[in-house]
Amino acid sequence: MESPVGLRERKKAATRQAVHEATLRLTVEHGFDHVTVEAVADAAGISRRTFSNYFTNKEDALLYGEEQHIGALVQAVRDRPAEEPAWTALRAAMAQFAERMAPPEREWAIRTRLALRHPSLLARQLANHAALERDLADAVATRATPSGEPVRPFVLAAAFLASLRIAMRIWIEEDEARGPGAVIGEIMEEMGRRFT
């Protein structure tokens, strides 16, 4: 028999996911500026109050999927072999993550385009990336680095995230002509010349 805590947590996760998907769908259909929290709550089959129990605003609901991916990416870095150099571990984790999440292109493209057009989303996304930068720095701090300097994990994490940002922008500007993994690999190869 399943514990009530496990069932309750699964229900909460399912509600968060349903609200996120409703926000994404309504944003695609009506545009971000025309989506209200009330409309999202209605589309997800919950009350406005229940929405507030899960998310602060529509930006949080829209970027929830990205936050989940961020957590999975950090875990993928931590799961890499301990002897792997930091930049190699970051690249390999990203490749594994992209393969496991395939095909994420539609949601990535929507989020990237929206963040480029809406300052409130961009600000929230940058806050997510600041938290990710700290988590990634912690994840690579224990790995052997050529310099052994304490600032190096922070530089690696920032460079890694800058690579992802650049790659996503190029991917969108190329009108998604290549898969995002190919663009990410190209940018990370260029950025990594300083870290390998």
CYANA upper distance limits for C-alpha pairs under 8 A (distance plus 0.5 A):
  2 GLU  CA      6 GLY  CA      7.32
  2 GLU  CA      7 LEU  CA      7.38
  3 SER  CA      7 LEU  CA      6.96
  4 PRO  CA      8 ARG  CA      6.44
  5 VAL  CA      9 GLU  CA      6.60
  6 GLY  CA     10 ARG  CA      6.74
  7 LEU  CA     11 LYS  CA      6.73
  8 ARG  CA     12 LYS  CA      6.72
  9 GLU  CA     13 ALA  CA      6.64
 10 ARG  CA     14 ALA  CA      6.60
 11 LYS  CA     15 THR  CA      6.65
 12 LYS  CA     16 ARG  CA      6.71
 13 ALA  CA     17 GLN  CA      6.66
 14 ALA  CA     18 ALA  CA      6.58
 15 THR  CA     19 VAL  CA      6.67
 16 ARG  CA     20 HIS  CA      6.65
 16 ARG  CA     54 TYR  CA      7.01
 16 ARG  CA     61 ALA  CA      8.34
 16 ARG  CA     64 TYR  CA      8.43
 17 GLN  CA     21 GLU  CA      6.59
 17 GLN  CA     64 TYR  CA      8.32
 17 GLN  CA     65 GLY  CA      8.20
 18 ALA  CA     22 ALA  CA      6.59
 18 ALA  CA     44 ALA  CA      6.36
 19 VAL  CA     23 THR  CA      6.62
 19 VAL  CA     40 VAL  CA      7.23
 19 VAL  CA     41 ALA  CA      7.53
 19 VAL  CA     43 ALA  CA      8.44
 19 VAL  CA     44 ALA  CA      5.86
 19 VAL  CA     51 PHE  CA      8.15
 19 VAL  CA     61 ALA  CA      7.05
 20 HIS  CA     24 LEU  CA      6.70
 20 HIS  CA     61 ALA  CA      5.45
 20 HIS  CA     62 LEU  CA      5.94
 20 HIS  CA     63 LEU  CA      8.06
 20 HIS  CA     64 TYR  CA      6.69
 20 HIS  CA     65 GLY  CA      7.48
 21 GLU  CA     25 ARG  CA      6.54
 21 GLU  CA     62 LEU  CA      8.28
 22 ALA  CA     26 LEU  CA      6.52
 22 ALA  CA     40 VAL  CA      6.37
 22 ALA  CA     43 ALA  CA      6.40
 22 ALA  CA     44 ALA  CA      6.28
 23 THR  CA     27 THR  CA      6.48
 23 THR  CA     35 VAL  CA      8.22
 23 THR  CA     40 VAL  CA      6.11
 23 THR  CA     58 LYS  CA      7.58
 23 THR  CA     61 ALA  CA      6.99
 23 THR  CA     62 LEU  CA      6.13
 24 LEU  CA     28 VAL  CA      6.73
 24 LEU  CA     62 LEU  CA      6.36
 25 ARG  CA     29 GLU  CA      6.72
 26 LEU  CA     30 HIS  CA      6.27
 26 LEU  CA     31 GLY  CA      7.76
 26 LEU  CA     32 PHE  CA      8.32
 26 LEU  CA     35 VAL  CA      6.98
 26 LEU  CA     40 VAL  CA      7.80
 27 THR  CA     31 GLY  CA      5.12
 27 THR  CA     32 PHE  CA      5.22
 27 THR  CA     34 HIS  CA      8.20
 27 THR  CA     35 VAL  CA      6.75
 28 VAL  CA     32 PHE  CA      8.08
 28 VAL  CA    110 ILE  CA      8.34
 30 HIS  CA     34 HIS  CA      6.42
 30 HIS  CA     35 VAL  CA      7.22
 31 GLY  CA     35 VAL  CA      7.22
 32 PHE  CA    114 LEU  CA      8.23
 35 VAL  CA     39 ALA  CA      7.07
 35 VAL  CA     40 VAL  CA      7.77
 36 THR  CA     40 VAL  CA      6.86
 36 THR  CA     58 LYS  CA      7.81
 37 VAL  CA     41 ALA  CA      6.60
 37 VAL  CA     48 ARG  CA      7.59
 37 VAL  CA     51 PHE  CA      8.19
 37 VAL  CA     57 ASN  CA      7.49
 37 VAL  CA     58 LYS  CA      6.51
 38 GLU  CA     42 ASP  CA      6.67
 38 GLU  CA     47 SER  CA      8.44
 38 GLU  CA     48 ARG  CA      6.36
 39 ALA  CA     43 ALA  CA      6.61
 40 VAL  CA     44 ALA  CA      6.58
 41 ALA  CA     45 GLY  CA      6.56
 41 ALA  CA     46 ILE  CA      5.59
 41 ALA  CA     47 SER  CA      6.19
 41 ALA  CA     48 ARG  CA      6.16
 41 ALA  CA     50 THR  CA      8.46
 41 ALA  CA     51 PHE  CA      6.59
 42 ASP  CA     46 ILE  CA      6.55
 42 ASP  CA     47 SER  CA      7.47
 46 ILE  CA     50 THR  CA      6.60
 46 ILE  CA     51 PHE  CA      7.33
 47 SER  CA     51 PHE  CA      6.83
 48 ARG  CA     52 SER  CA      6.94
 49 ARG  CA     53 ASN  CA      6.99
 50 THR  CA     54 TYR  CA      7.29
 51 PHE  CA     55 PHE  CA      6.51
 52 SER  CA     56 THR  CA      6.26
 52 SER  CA     57 ASN  CA      8.07
 55 PHE  CA     60 ASP  CA      6.41
 55 PHE  CA     61 ALA  CA      6.43
 56 THR  CA     60 ASP  CA      6.89
 56 THR  CA     61 ALA  CA      8.44
 57 ASN  CA     61 ALA  CA      7.08
 58 LYS  CA     62 LEU  CA      6.52
 59 GLU  CA     63 LEU  CA      6.66
 59 GLU  CA    120 SER  CA      7.79
 59 GLU  CA    121 LEU  CA      6.25
 59 GLU  CA    124 ARG  CA      7.46
 60 ASP  CA     64 TYR  CA      6.45
 60 ASP  CA    124 ARG  CA      7.92
 63 LEU  CA     67 GLU  CA      6.93
 63 LEU  CA    111 ARG  CA      8.06
 63 LEU  CA    125 GLN  CA      7.75
 64 TYR  CA     68 GLN  CA      6.85
 65 GLY  CA     69 HIS  CA      6.82
 66 GLU  CA     70 ILE  CA      6.60
 67 GLU  CA     71 GLY  CA      6.89
 67 GLU  CA    128 ASN  CA      7.51
 68 GLN  CA     72 ALA  CA      6.89
 69 HIS  CA     73 LEU  CA      6.56
 70 ILE  CA     74 VAL  CA      6.77
 70 ILE  CA    132 LEU  CA      7.12
 71 GLY  CA     75 GLN  CA      6.78
 72 ALA  CA     76 ALA  CA      6.62
 72 ALA  CA     97 PHE  CA      8.11
 73 LEU  CA     77 VAL  CA      6.87
 73 LEU  CA     93 ALA  CA      7.25
 73 LEU  CA     94 MET  CA      7.28
 73 LEU  CA     97 PHE  CA      6.76
 74 VAL  CA     78 ARG  CA      6.88
 74 VAL  CA    132 LEU  CA      8.13
 74 VAL  CA    135 ASP  CA      7.23
 74 VAL  CA    136 LEU  CA      6.41
 74 VAL  CA    139 ALA  CA      7.48
 75 GLN  CA     79 ASP  CA      6.60
 76 ALA  CA     80 ARG  CA      7.01
 76 ALA  CA     93 ALA  CA      5.71
 76 ALA  CA     94 MET  CA      8.31
 76 ALA  CA     96 GLN  CA      8.21
 76 ALA  CA     97 PHE  CA      7.56
 77 VAL  CA     89 ALA  CA      6.55
 77 VAL  CA     90 LEU  CA      6.38
 77 VAL  CA     92 ALA  CA      8.48
 77 VAL  CA     93 ALA  CA      5.69
 77 VAL  CA    136 LEU  CA      8.15
 77 VAL  CA    139 ALA  CA      7.04
 77 VAL  CA    140 VAL  CA      8.05
 78 ARG  CA    139 ALA  CA      6.04
 78 ARG  CA    140 VAL  CA      8.05
 80 ARG  CA     84 GLU  CA      7.72
 80 ARG  CA     89 ALA  CA      6.53
 80 ARG  CA     92 ALA  CA      8.44
 80 ARG  CA     93 ALA  CA      7.53
 81 PRO  CA     89 ALA  CA      8.29
 82 ALA  CA    143 ARG  CA      6.92
 83 GLU  CA    143 ARG  CA      7.39
 83 GLU  CA    144 ALA  CA      7.77
 84 GLU  CA     88 THR  CA      6.89
 84 GLU  CA     89 ALA  CA      6.34
 84 GLU  CA    143 ARG  CA      7.66
 84 GLU  CA    144 ALA  CA      8.38
 85 PRO  CA     89 ALA  CA      6.64
 85 PRO  CA    143 ARG  CA      6.73
 85 PRO  CA    144 ALA  CA      6.60
 85 PRO  CA    145 THR  CA      6.95
 86 ALA  CA     90 LEU  CA      6.74
 86 ALA  CA    140 VAL  CA      6.06
 86 ALA  CA    143 ARG  CA      6.35
 86 ALA  CA    144 ALA  CA      7.65
 86 ALA  CA    145 THR  CA      7.27
 86 ALA  CA    153 PRO  CA      8.46
 86 ALA  CA    156 LEU  CA      8.20
 87 TRP  CA     91 ARG  CA      6.71
 87 TRP  CA    156 LEU  CA      7.43
 87 TRP  CA    192 GLY  CA      7.39
 87 TRP  CA    195 PHE  CA      6.80
 87 TRP  CA    196 THR  CA      7.43
 88 THR  CA     92 ALA  CA      6.52
 88 THR  CA    196 THR  CA      8.28
 89 ALA  CA     93 ALA  CA      6.41
 90 LEU  CA     94 MET  CA      6.66
 90 LEU  CA    160 PHE  CA      7.90
 91 ARG  CA     95 ALA  CA      6.71
 91 ARG  CA    185 GLY  CA      8.38
 91 ARG  CA    188 MET  CA      7.73
 92 ALA  CA     96 GLN  CA      6.64
 93 ALA  CA     97 PHE  CA      6.41
 94 MET  CA     98 ALA  CA      6.48
 95 ALA  CA     99 GLU  CA      6.66
 95 ALA  CA    181 GLY  CA      7.70
 96 GLN  CA    100 ARG  CA      6.59
 97 PHE  CA    101 MET  CA      6.55
 98 ALA  CA    102 ALA  CA      6.48
 98 ALA  CA    104 PRO  CA      8.34
 98 ALA  CA    181 GLY  CA      7.08
104 PRO  CA    108 TRP  CA      6.61
105 GLU  CA    109 ALA  CA      6.38
105 GLU  CA    179 GLY  CA      8.24
105 GLU  CA    180 PRO  CA      7.60
106 ARG  CA    110 ILE  CA      6.68
107 GLU  CA    111 ARG  CA      6.58
108 TRP  CA    112 THR  CA      6.49
109 ALA  CA    113 ARG  CA      6.55
109 ALA  CA    168 MET  CA      8.49
109 ALA  CA    172 ILE  CA      7.23
110 ILE  CA    114 LEU  CA      6.57
111 ARG  CA    115 ALA  CA      6.53
112 THR  CA    116 LEU  CA      6.78
112 THR  CA    168 MET  CA      7.51
112 THR  CA    169 ARG  CA      7.89
112 THR  CA    172 ILE  CA      8.15
113 ARG  CA    117 ARG  CA      7.02
113 ARG  CA    172 ILE  CA      7.91
114 LEU  CA    118 HIS  CA      6.43
114 LEU  CA    121 LEU  CA      7.70
115 ALA  CA    119 PRO  CA      7.33
115 ALA  CA    120 SER  CA      8.44
115 ALA  CA    121 LEU  CA      5.65
115 ALA  CA    122 LEU  CA      5.04
115 ALA  CA    125 GLN  CA      7.91
116 LEU  CA    122 LEU  CA      7.18
118 HIS  CA    122 LEU  CA      6.75
119 PRO  CA    123 ALA  CA      6.49
120 SER  CA    124 ARG  CA      6.83
121 LEU  CA    125 GLN  CA      6.48
122 LEU  CA    126 LEU  CA      6.53
123 ALA  CA    127 ALA  CA      6.78
124 ARG  CA    128 ASN  CA      6.83
125 GLN  CA    129 HIS  CA      6.76
126 LEU  CA    130 ALA  CA      6.66
127 ALA  CA    131 ALA  CA      6.97
128 ASN  CA    132 LEU  CA      6.70
129 HIS  CA    133 GLU  CA      6.43
129 HIS  CA    161 LEU  CA      7.94
130 ALA  CA    134 ARG  CA      7.04
131 ALA  CA    135 ASP  CA      6.85
132 LEU  CA    136 LEU  CA      6.43
133 GLU  CA    137 ALA  CA      6.56
133 GLU  CA    154 PHE  CA      7.73
133 GLU  CA    157 ALA  CA      5.89
133 GLU  CA    158 ALA  CA      6.56
133 GLU  CA    161 LEU  CA      7.70
134 ARG  CA    138 ASP  CA      6.77
134 ARG  CA    154 PHE  CA      7.77
134 ARG  CA    157 ALA  CA      8.12
135 ASP  CA    139 ALA  CA      6.69
136 LEU  CA    140 VAL  CA      6.78
136 LEU  CA    153 PRO  CA      8.40
136 LEU  CA    157 ALA  CA      6.09
137 ALA  CA    141 ALA  CA      6.35
137 ALA  CA    153 PRO  CA      5.21
137 ALA  CA    154 PHE  CA      5.52
137 ALA  CA    156 LEU  CA      7.71
137 ALA  CA    157 ALA  CA      5.83
138 ASP  CA    142 THR  CA      8.11
138 ASP  CA    153 PRO  CA      7.77
140 VAL  CA    153 PRO  CA      6.43
141 ALA  CA    150 PRO  CA      8.30
141 ALA  CA    153 PRO  CA      5.80
144 ALA  CA    148 GLY  CA      7.48
145 THR  CA    149 GLU  CA      8.35
145 THR  CA    152 ARG  CA      8.31
147 SER  CA    152 ARG  CA      8.23
148 GLY  CA    152 ARG  CA      7.93
151 VAL  CA    155 VAL  CA      7.00
152 ARG  CA    156 LEU  CA      6.60
153 PRO  CA    157 ALA  CA      6.59
154 PHE  CA    158 ALA  CA      6.58
155 VAL  CA    159 ALA  CA      6.52
156 LEU  CA    160 PHE  CA      6.50
156 LEU  CA    195 PHE  CA      8.27
157 ALA  CA    161 LEU  CA      6.75
158 ALA  CA    162 ALA  CA      6.55
159 ALA  CA    163 SER  CA      6.58
159 ALA  CA    191 MET  CA      7.65
160 PHE  CA    164 LEU  CA      6.96
160 PHE  CA    188 MET  CA      7.76
160 PHE  CA    191 MET  CA      8.44
161 LEU  CA    165 ARG  CA      6.69
162 ALA  CA    166 ILE  CA      6.58
163 SER  CA    167 ALA  CA      6.49
163 SER  CA    184 ILE  CA      7.54
163 SER  CA    187 ILE  CA      6.31
163 SER  CA    188 MET  CA      6.25
163 SER  CA    191 MET  CA      7.34
164 LEU  CA    168 MET  CA      6.58
164 LEU  CA    184 ILE  CA      6.70
164 LEU  CA    187 ILE  CA      8.31
164 LEU  CA    188 MET  CA      8.37
165 ARG  CA    169 ARG  CA      6.75
166 ILE  CA    170 ILE  CA      6.67
166 ILE  CA    187 ILE  CA      7.90
167 ALA  CA    171 TRP  CA      6.47
167 ALA  CA    180 PRO  CA      7.91
167 ALA  CA    183 VAL  CA      6.02
167 ALA  CA    184 ILE  CA      5.57
167 ALA  CA    187 ILE  CA      6.64
168 MET  CA    172 ILE  CA      6.70
168 MET  CA    180 PRO  CA      7.53
168 MET  CA    183 VAL  CA      8.24
168 MET  CA    184 ILE  CA      8.01
169 ARG  CA    173 GLU  CA      6.61
170 ILE  CA    174 GLU  CA      6.47
170 ILE  CA    183 VAL  CA      7.99
171 TRP  CA    175 ASP  CA      6.92
171 TRP  CA    176 GLU  CA      5.71
171 TRP  CA    177 ALA  CA      7.85
171 TRP  CA    178 ARG  CA      7.65
171 TRP  CA    179 GLY  CA      8.27
171 TRP  CA    180 PRO  CA      6.70
171 TRP  CA    183 VAL  CA      7.00
172 ILE  CA    176 GLU  CA      6.05
174 GLU  CA    178 ARG  CA      8.32
176 GLU  CA    180 PRO  CA      7.95
178 ARG  CA    182 ALA  CA      7.13
178 ARG  CA    183 VAL  CA      7.59
179 GLY  CA    183 VAL  CA      7.35
180 PRO  CA    184 ILE  CA      6.54
181 GLY  CA    185 GLY  CA      6.50
182 ALA  CA    186 GLU  CA      6.75
183 VAL  CA    187 ILE  CA      6.77
184 ILE  CA    188 MET  CA      6.47
185 GLY  CA    189 GLU  CA      6.49
186 GLU  CA    190 GLU  CA      6.96
187 ILE  CA    191 MET  CA      6.63
188 MET  CA    192 GLY  CA      6.14
189 GLU  CA    193 ARG  CA      7.09
191 MET  CA    195 PHE  CA      8.30
192 GLY  CA    196 THR  CA      6.61
